[in-house]
């Protein structure tokens, strides 16, 4: 039976997928290409099912970015694999929230469809707002695992110098440096549909083919292909700039948490995240 030597536990929209791409380039490391989600959604499948996702003879790891927010999942990791190393990526929570919004909207999630960012903020969607309040989740993580088992990586640091930061992770994992990394031209990044009418049409087609597939109607493939064609034709990389009022709103929402997070990590996050002080913003 093979257990992972390390797990990337979060956070979503903080560069976790890109980190998998970087770490997997090391000849001594093996990672599944997709999230296993064993400790939150697939635990009933059993430990042997989980073990089948890894390869012998390697330093094995996996990434499930939602573990960070799931106490039950973290306790299961602690019980099954108490010496496992954990990697946690953090990002300016305002940027993370905005990136999550565009990802969810592009994925045709109904609660985001055709809604502006401010409308989603008004709904106080947990994945957008609360998941950027890192302190309570980090304190919870520290209660379950010792700090020397956890490597904190700032998204902004490894955007600026990926080879240096990834080699710091390699050192944490006790594998040799690897300077032949193929640097990614872009780290993830959300997409958007350029036409709102097409966006609605794509959503309706998506609902249709999912219903047909569930009912074993073989023609669902035609609808899926049509959906994919429309998405390809009307998709652009990136997204529009956040409105100033939205930024100010989120800055006020996260400011106290950032202050406490700085003390908890002993890192000048305001400098790294271009975070202005509330008392000097007037």
C-alpha positions in Angstrom: 0.0 0.0 0.0 1.3 3.5 -0.9 0.4 6.6 1.0 1.3 10.1 -0.2 4.4 11.8 1.2 2.8 15.2 0.8 -0.6 16.8 0.1 -1.4 20.2 -1.3 -4.3 21.1 0.9 -5.3 24.5 -0.6 -6.3 27.1 -1.1 -8.5 27.2 -4.3 -7.5 29.8 -6.9 -4.1 30.3 -5.3 -2.1 28.5 -7.9 -2.4 24.9 -6.7 -2.9 23.4 -10.2 0.2 25.2 -11.5 2.1 23.9 -8.5 1.2 20.4 -9.4 2.5 21.0 -12.9 5.8 22.3 -11.5 6.3 19.6 -8.9 5.5 16.8 -11.4 8.4 17.9 -13.6 10.8 16.6 -10.9 12.0 13.1 -11.9 11.6 11.8 -8.3 8.0 13.0 -7.8 4.7 11.5 -8.9 1.3 13.2 -8.6 -2.1 12.3 -10.0 -3.1 14.9 -12.6 -6.6 15.4 -11.1 -7.8 16.0 -7.6 -8.4 12.7 -5.8 -10.7 14.2 -3.2 -10.3 11.1 -1.1 -10.5 12.6 2.4 -13.6 14.6 1.8 -15.7 12.9 -0.9 -14.2 9.5 -1.6 -13.2 8.2 1.8 -15.8 5.4 1.7 -13.9 3.9 -1.3 -11.2 2.7 1.2 -7.5 3.2 1.6 -6.6 0.7 -1.2 -8.6 2.8 -3.7 -6.6 5.8 -2.6 -3.3 3.9 -2.8 -4.0 3.0 -6.4 -3.6 6.6 -7.3 0.2 6.6 -6.5 3.3 4.9 -7.9 6.0 3.0 -6.1 9.5 4.2 -6.2 8.6 7.9 -6.1 7.9 10.7 -3.7 4.2 10.7 -4.0 1.9 13.6 -3.6 -1.7 14.7 -4.3 -3.6 18.0 -4.5 -7.1 18.6 -3.2 -7.5 22.3 -2.7 -10.6 22.1 -0.5 -9.0 20.1 2.3 -7.9 23.3 3.9 -11.5 24.2 4.8 -12.6 20.8 5.9 -11.8 19.8 9.4 -13.0 16.2 9.0 -10.7 15.7 6.0 -7.7 17.1 7.9 -8.5 14.8 10.9 -8.7 11.8 8.5 -5.3 12.7 7.1 -3.9 13.0 10.6 -5.3 9.6 11.5 -4.3 7.7 8.4 -1.0 9.5 7.6 0.2 11.4 10.6 3.7 12.2 9.2 2.4 13.5 5.8 3.8 16.9 4.8 1.3 19.5 3.8 1.6 22.4 1.3 -0.6 25.4 1.6 -0.7 28.2 -1.0 -2.1 31.6 -0.1 -2.9 34.6 -2.3 -4.1 38.1 -1.9 -7.7 37.3 -0.8 -9.2 40.0 -3.0 -7.5 38.6 -6.1 -8.5 35.1 -5.0 -12.2 36.0 -4.6 -12.3 37.7 -8.0 -10.6 34.8 -9.7 -13.0 32.3 -8.1 -16.0 34.3 -9.3 -14.9 34.1 -12.9 -14.0 30.5 -12.7 -17.4 29.6 -11.3 -19.2 31.7 -13.8 -17.3 30.1 -16.7 -18.1 26.7 -15.2 -21.8 27.6 -15.7 -22.7 27.4 -12.0 -26.3 28.6 -11.7 -25.7 30.9 -8.7 -23.0 32.8 -10.6 -24.5 32.8 -14.1 -24.9 36.3 -15.6 -24.5 37.9 -12.1 -22.1 40.7 -11.6 -19.3 40.4 -9.1 -21.1 42.8 -6.7 -24.3 40.8 -7.0 -22.4 37.6 -6.0 -20.8 39.5 -3.1 -24.3 40.6 -1.9 -25.2 36.9 -1.7 -22.2 36.4 0.6 -21.2 33.3 -1.2 -18.9 31.2 1.0 -16.4 30.2 -1.7 -15.9 33.8 -2.7 -15.9 35.7 0.6 -15.2 33.4 3.5 -12.6 31.3 1.9 -10.3 34.3 1.9 -10.5 34.6 5.7 -7.4 32.5 6.1 -6.7 33.0 9.8 -9.4 30.7 11.3 -8.6 27.9 8.9 -4.9 28.2 9.4 -5.3 28.1 13.2 -7.4 25.0 12.8 -4.7 23.5 10.6 -2.0 24.3 13.2 -4.2 22.6 15.9 -4.1 19.3 13.9 -0.6 19.3 12.5 2.7 20.6 13.7 4.0 23.7 12.0 7.1 21.9 10.7 4.9 19.6 8.7 3.4 22.6 6.8 5.0 24.6 4.0 3.3 28.0 3.3 3.8 29.2 -0.3 2.6 32.7 -1.4 1.2 32.8 -4.9 2.8 36.1 -5.5 6.3 34.9 -4.6 6.3 32.0 -7.0 4.8 34.1 -9.8 7.8 36.4 -9.5 10.5 33.6 -9.2 9.0 30.2 -9.8 12.3 28.3 -10.0 13.5 29.6 -6.6 10.2 29.0 -4.9 9.6 25.6 -6.3 13.1 24.5 -5.3 12.2 25.7 -1.8 9.3 23.3 -1.9 11.6 20.5 -3.2 13.9 21.2 -0.1 10.9 20.9 2.2 10.1 17.6 0.5 13.7 16.4 0.9 14.3 15.9 -2.8 17.2 17.3 -4.7 17.0 20.7 -6.4 15.8 20.6 -10.0 16.7 23.6 -12.1 15.6 22.3 -15.4 12.0 23.4 -14.7 9.9 24.3 -17.7 8.4 27.6 -16.5 4.7 28.0 -17.3 3.8 30.9 -19.6 0.7 31.5 -17.4 -0.3 30.2 -14.0 -3.9 29.0 -14.3 -6.0 32.1 -14.9 -9.8 32.3 -15.4 -11.7 32.5 -18.7 -14.9 34.2 -19.6 -17.6 34.1 -22.3 -17.5 37.3 -24.3 -21.2 37.5 -25.0 -23.9 37.3 -22.3 -26.6 36.0 -24.6 -24.2 33.2 -25.7 -23.4 32.5 -22.1 -27.1 31.9 -21.3 -27.4 29.7 -24.4 -24.4 27.6 -23.4 -25.9 27.2 -19.9 -29.2 26.0 -21.3 -27.5 23.5 -23.6 -25.4 22.3 -20.7 -28.5 21.6 -18.7 -30.1 19.9 -21.6 -27.3 17.5 -22.3 -26.8 16.6 -18.6 -30.5 15.7 -18.4 -30.3 13.6 -21.6 -27.2 11.9 -20.4 -28.9 11.0 -17.1 -31.8 9.6 -19.0 -29.4 7.5 -21.2 -30.4 9.4 -24.4 -27.5 8.9 -26.7 -28.0 12.2 -28.5 -26.7 14.0 -25.4 -23.2 13.9 -27.1 -24.5 16.2 -29.9 -25.6 18.8 -27.4 -22.3 18.5 -25.5 -20.4 19.0 -28.7 -22.5 22.0 -29.6 -21.8 23.5 -26.1 -18.1 22.9 -26.5 -18.0 24.5 -29.9 -19.8 27.6 -28.6 -17.5 27.8 -25.6 -14.4 27.6 -27.7 -15.6 30.2 -30.2 -16.7 32.8 -27.6 -14.0 32.2 -24.9 -11.3 34.7 -24.0 -8.5 34.3 -21.5 -8.6 36.6 -18.5 -11.3 38.9 -17.4 -12.2 42.6 -17.0 -10.6 44.6 -14.2 -12.4 44.7 -10.9 -14.4 47.9 -10.1 -12.8 50.2 -7.6 -15.9 50.1 -5.3 -15.7 46.3 -5.2 -12.0 46.4 -4.3 -12.6 48.9 -1.5 -15.5 46.7 -0.2 -13.3 43.6 -0.1 -10.4 45.5 1.4 -12.5 46.5 4.4 -13.9 43.0 4.7 -10.4 41.3 4.8 -8.3 44.0 6.5 -8.5 42.7 10.1 -7.9 39.2 9.0 -4.8 40.3 7.1 -3.4 42.0 10.1 -3.8 38.9 12.2 -2.4 36.7 9.4 0.7 38.8 9.3 1.2 38.2 13.0 0.5 34.5 12.7 3.0 34.0 9.8 5.5 36.7 10.7 5.4 37.9 7.1 4.9 41.4 5.8 1.9 40.5 3.7 0.8 44.1 3.1 4.0 44.7 1.1 3.7 41.5 -0.9 0.0 42.0 -1.5 0.2 45.8 -2.1 -2.2 46.2 0.8 -2.7 49.8 2.0 -3.4 50.7 5.6 -7.0 51.6 6.4 -6.0 54.7 8.3 -4.1 56.1 5.4 -6.6 55.5 2.6 -8.5 58.8 3.0 
